[in-house]
Amino acid sequence: MDILRDDLFKNKYFLIIVLVLAIVVGVIYLFNYNSVESRCKRYVQNLGSMLGTGDSKLGDLQLQAASESLVQDCVKRGGPNSR
């Protein structure tokens, strides 16, 4: 007897709640992924990867500390492609 498959997945209220939660989490993820600050951080990280920082944690921390002003300028411009 499998309680999860026999009872929960046949319960329409449980399925509706799981579906609504999945949609809410997906919408929140999309808003965070497409925010100006996120796009600017990804842009600066791509610049760092072109410079060859590699996989070292120390290099990532140094790049993050050095690029804070770039991220803030990018946010003030309105995104990486805005001029």
VENVENSUL-V278313 format. One record per run of one state. SS is the DSSP state (2 for helix, 1 for strand, 0 for the rest). FROM is the first residue (numbers start at 1). LEN is the number of residues. If there is no record, write none. Layout:
BEGIN
<<SS	FROM	LEN> <SS	FROM	LEN>>
END
This chain:
BEGIN
<<0	1	2> <2	3	6> <0	9	3> <2	12	22> <0	34	2> <2	36	16> <0	52	5> <2	57	10> <0	67	1> <2	68	10> <0	78	6>>
END
